[in-house]
Amino acid sequence: MPLLATAAVPEGAMRNQAQPVLRTGNLVLRPWRESDVDAVVAAFADPDIQHWHVRTMSTGEALDWIGGWPRYWAAERAASWAITGPDDVALGQAGLRQVDLFEGHAHVSYWVRPEARGRGAAVTATEAMVDWSLGELGLHRLQLTHSVRNEASCRVAAKLGFLAEGVLRGAGRHADGWHDMHVHSRLRDDPATGV
């Protein structure tokens, strides 16, 4: 059955290029490396990251997690960047999940390790990824969701210029039960945030 619309972003837009390195201020977003394994294990040992992302990781699991990102990029389904400082140590991650190039949308994720919190790293780094996604990649819509109890994530979403759209009732399963989830979005045509 023929489609009556063309793809918002052509197939191959991701896999036909290397995952870019994004620079912003003193932060660099780069593809994950096996040498980041200790930083990933440490991140998922943090109680806040465990609470909101509902997982821990052993060294082997962290290596599998790191090794999966090139495959997701090649399949044009997801992407993740290590957020690093001047010492090139991974302080966090910014990523795209559920990428749909035909529809031109994806879900945004981010986390930062405790030593990077309160310094604007999540906002600054994620903004660089958002700008690339809506600009160079050409996505039309980015969405992010977080537990209504995660006030820090809500502040990041607002600073990124993601508008609140509503609440998904009982949509997120956490270790302490079901959480309602805030939904935020940003469109390519929305005004720049100036972050």
N, C-alpha and C positions, 0 to 999 in steps of 0.2 A: 504494500500500500504506500503510495508516494506521500511524502511529507509536504505540508504547505508552508513550512518555515525552514529557513536555513539555520545551521548551527550558529549560536552566538559567538563561539570561539571555535575555529577550525580544529579538527582532530589533528594531533601531532604538535600542537602549540607548546606543549610541555616536553614530550619525549624527544622532539627533534632539536632540543637545545639542552645544554648542560644546566643543571640547577644553578641559578645565579647566586653570587655572593652579594649581599646587600650591606651597604655601609650607611651609618647614621650617627653623627656625633662621635663619641668614643666607643660605640658599639658596632660589632660586625655580626651579621647573620650569615652563616655558612652551612653547607651540608654537614651532617653528622659524620664523625670518624670513629673508628674502633678505639682510638686513644681517648675518647670521651666517656668510656665505660664507667670509670669511677665516679664521674660527675653525675651520670644518669642514675647509678645505684644510690648515690647520696641524695639526689633529688627525690627519688621515690621512697626514701627512708624518712623524709620530712613529714611530720604528722599532718600539716596543712595540705600538702600535695596528695598524700594518701587519702585524706578525707574527701577532697573535691574530685580526685581522679580515680578513686576507688581501686587502687592497686599498689603493690610493692614489686620490686624487681630484684632478682638475684643477678650475679654477674653474667651468667649464661643468658638469662632472659633479657638483660640490658643489651648484650651483644646481638641477640636476635632482633630486638627492637631497632637498634641502630642499623643493622643489615637489611631490614625491611624497607627502609625509606627509598633507596634507589629503585626497588621494584615498584613501589607505589607511584613514584614519579614516572617511570617508564609506562605504567598502565594508565597514567593520567587520572588517578583516583584520589591522591593525597600527596602532601608535601610537608616536610618539617625542617626547620632551620634551627641550628644551635645558636643561641644568643651568647656572644662572647665579648669580653672586655679586652683591654690592651694586652693582657697576658695570654689570650687565646684560650682561657679556661671557660667551659660551658657554664653559664650562669642561669640559663633557662631555655625555653623553646617557644617559637611562634610557628604556627602551622595552619595548613588548610586540610580539611577533612571533607569527605563526601563531595569531591569535585565532580561537577557535571558540566562539561564544556558545551554540550549542545544547548542546555538551558542557560549557561553562563553564570552559574552560581556555585558557591562552596560555603562550608562552615569554618569559622575561625576558632583556633584554640591557642592558648598561651599559658605558661606558668613560669615562675622564676624561683630560684633557690632563695632561702632566707637571707643570705648575704647581699642579694640584689634588690630586696624589697625596700620600698620607701624612697627609692632614688629615681623613680620614673622609668626604670629599665623596661618593664612590661609594656608601658604605653609607647615609649620611643621606638623600641624594636618592632613591636607589632604594627605600628604605623608604617614603618618602612616596608613590611611585608604586604600590608593592605594597599599601599600606594602602588607597589609592583603588580599586585593581583588585579587591581582595577585599571591600572594604566597599561603597563607593558603586556601583561597576559591578556587583558581585555575582558575580564569577567564583568558582568552587569550587577550582580548582587552578592554581598557577603552577609552571612548571618552568624550570630553567636548566641549560645544559650548558656546559662549558668543557674545554679541553685539560687532561689530567692534569698537564701540565708547567707550567700557568699557576697557580702557587701563590697569587699575589695575588688572582686571581678566586675561588679556592677559599676564601680567608679572608673575602672579601666575602660569598660565599654563606652561610658559616657564621654570620657576624655578623647576617645578615638572617633567620636562623632557618630557612633552607632545609636540610632533612635530606638527607644523602647517601643515594642509592638504589642506586648501583652504577656500573659502568663499561661504556660502549659501546665495544667493541673496534674499532679502526681506523675510527671513524665520522666523524672530522673531517679534512678535507684542508687542509693548510697548505703554504706554499711549500717547507718542508723535508720534506714527505712526510705520510703518514697519521699521525694522532694518536689514541690512545685518549681518550675523553671521559668526564669525570665527569658524572653526572646527579644533580641536587638538586631537591627540590620543597618547596612549602609549600601547605598547604590552608587554606581559610578558617577552619576550626575549630581550627587549630593555635594554641597559646598565642602571645600577642604577645611580641615580642623585647625591647621596652623600649629600642630604639636611640634 
